[in-house]
Amino acid sequence: MATTTDSSPVFLDALLATGMPTELTTSERKSEIEQLLDQLEAQEAEERELLKEYERAAETTPDKGVRFLMGLVLEDEQRHRRLMELMTNDVRQSVLWLHDRPALPSVEGSDERRAALLEQTEKFLAVERQSLAELANLQHRVSKIHSGLLEILVSSMAADNRKHVEILEYVKRQLSKS
């Protein structure tokens, strides 16, 4: 006999304690947000382990070029770990119904500053888009220099610019809401 009247973990634990059969699996016993928290926590643990490997590679590899490039990846991975930690803490606070200071702030722009923030965001977007065009031109010019190392560095910078545009577009959308 399966039940679908209430899928809260407390209810299901009580139901299971009675010995009544149920077809619900452990993952079905958790809400979507609890499953997300599990996934974030698992990924956060994986990021911590990966970060240790990158740190070792960046510090101990005898090749100076590889050490340099591993250092660049390490910087990104350190930022990824911080972001993963913030996301996990934010979701954990939601699951536990904590009313602490949120791990991730909202973009809300007060009415008196909204126009100025939108204008600033538009300027940043223009700069990032111009930079993308310049990097595209530069990438063609450096493609054969230093065994392609300069090309990969320019490509990496362009990827960062695309990310910046995505972030700024989000800020613009959030600030544009009335």
VOGU-3710 file (C-alpha; in Angstrom, 3 decimals, decimal comma):
1> matttdsspv> 0,000/0,000/0,000  1,555/3,274/-1,097  0,664/6,613/0,321  0,770/9,977/-1,372  -1,244/12,044/1,068  1,761/13,712/2,703  5,369/13,453/1,598  6,985/15,347/4,458  9,934/13,478/5,979  8,421/13,545/9,491
11> fldallatgm> 5,162/12,031/8,281  6,950/9,358/6,262  9,269/8,478/9,147  6,208/8,005/11,370  4,489/5,940/8,679  7,530/3,723/8,195  7,823/3,244/11,957  4,342/1,676/11,991  5,588/-1,044/9,650  3,095/-0,133/6,931
21> ptelttserk> 4,559/-0,892/3,505  5,314/2,027/1,235  6,712/2,346/-2,251  8,428/5,667/-1,597  12,211/5,714/-1,972  14,593/7,824/0,085  14,882/10,413/-2,694  11,076/10,654/-2,875  11,019/11,347/0,844  13,010/14,523/0,313
31> seieqlldql> 11,671/17,709/-1,130  13,172/19,197/-4,279  15,086/21,761/-2,217  16,454/19,056/0,109  17,621/17,063/-2,903  19,264/20,214/-4,268  21,034/20,719/-0,942  22,327/17,135/-1,064  23,630/17,709/-4,582  25,299/20,999/-3,646
41> eaqeaeerel> 26,911/19,474/-0,556  28,258/16,561/-2,619  29,591/18,898/-5,284  31,133/21,146/-2,634  33,017/18,145/-1,212  34,224/17,218/-4,713  35,374/20,810/-5,300  37,396/20,740/-2,056  39,199/17,573/-3,165  39,810/18,886/-6,674
51> lkeyeraaet> 41,163/22,130/-5,234  43,789/20,173/-3,276  44,916/18,459/-6,481  45,193/21,750/-8,355  47,123/23,278/-5,450  49,620/20,409/-5,567  49,975/20,736/-9,344  50,417/24,513/-9,153  53,042/24,228/-6,419  55,015/21,100/-7,279
61> tpdkgvrflm> 55,027/20,605/-11,043  58,609/21,110/-12,250  57,552/22,718/-15,545  57,262/26,503/-15,107  54,690/26,842/-17,890  52,462/24,114/-16,449  52,813/25,645/-12,965  51,753/29,019/-14,375  48,699/27,562/-16,125  47,752/25,388/-13,130
71> glvledeqrh> 47,966/28,558/-11,032  45,414/30,215/-13,322  43,094/27,218/-13,051  43,647/27,154/-9,282  42,505/30,790/-8,992  39,283/29,927/-10,822  38,762/26,781/-8,748  39,219/28,749/-5,521  36,522/31,161/-6,677  34,295/28,224/-7,695
81> rrlmelmtnd> 34,710/26,707/-4,233  33,700/30,004/-2,584  30,651/30,292/-4,853  29,661/26,667/-4,232  29,981/27,270/-0,492  27,769/30,378/-0,715  25,134/28,552/-2,768  25,150/25,587/-0,375  24,815/27,858/2,662  21,997/29,797/1,014
91> vrqsvlwlhd> 20,021/26,645/0,213  20,790/25,161/3,657  19,358/28,275/5,323  16,204/27,864/3,247  15,845/24,172/4,128  16,387/24,831/7,827  14,151/27,911/7,761  16,913/30,032/9,207  16,384/33,749/9,259  20,059/34,602/9,417
101> rpalpsvegs> 21,667/37,013/7,044  21,325/35,403/3,595  24,490/33,898/2,152  23,646/35,367/-1,249  22,354/38,937/-1,387  19,466/39,987/-3,593  19,836/42,598/-6,330  17,119/45,098/-5,551  18,470/48,618/-6,072  16,594/51,204/-4,053
111> derraalleq> 14,320/53,554/-5,977  16,562/56,600/-5,541  19,669/54,750/-6,813  18,066/52,444/-9,380  18,513/54,813/-12,362  22,163/55,467/-11,510  22,860/51,751/-11,068  21,184/50,952/-14,388  23,242/53,626/-16,143  26,451/52,297/-14,589
121> tekflaverq> 25,512/48,738/-15,572  24,902/49,847/-19,184  28,358/51,469/-19,258  29,985/48,300/-17,922  28,113/46,226/-20,509  29,369/48,469/-23,305  32,956/48,170/-22,047  32,730/44,375/-21,715  31,242/44,007/-25,201  33,921/46,272/-26,695
131> slaelanlqh> 36,568/44,269/-24,878  35,136/41,066/-26,361  35,493/42,512/-29,860  39,064/43,603/-29,158  39,961/40,196/-27,721  38,524/38,451/-30,791  40,816/40,569/-32,985  43,754/39,965/-30,679  43,171/36,208/-30,639  43,716/36,004/-34,404
141> rvskihsgll> 46,931/38,005/-34,120  48,481/35,889/-31,335  47,439/32,465/-32,600  50,938/31,352/-33,598  52,929/33,131/-30,895  54,511/31,252/-27,984  53,210/27,827/-29,114  49,620/28,996/-28,797  49,952/29,992/-25,138  48,963/33,593/-25,832
151> eilvssmaad> 45,939/32,376/-27,774  44,698/30,279/-24,844  45,222/33,223/-22,465  43,250/35,571/-24,729  40,550/32,914/-25,092  40,363/32,594/-21,316  40,039/36,354/-20,944  37,230/36,365/-23,526  35,431/33,649/-21,555  35,675/35,881/-18,475
161> nrkhveiley> 34,266/38,803/-20,471  31,324/36,678/-21,652  30,705/35,734/-18,023  30,835/39,411/-17,044  28,273/40,252/-19,736  25,991/37,499/-18,412  26,303/38,824/-14,853  25,699/42,415/-15,935  22,665/41,402/-18,006  21,268/39,737/-14,875
171> vkrqlsks> 21,895/42,898/-12,841  20,197/44,963/-15,541  17,136/42,657/-15,561  16,870/42,739/-11,779  17,230/46,513/-11,588  14,708/46,984/-14,409  11,957/45,258/-12,456  9,531/47,712/-10,939
//
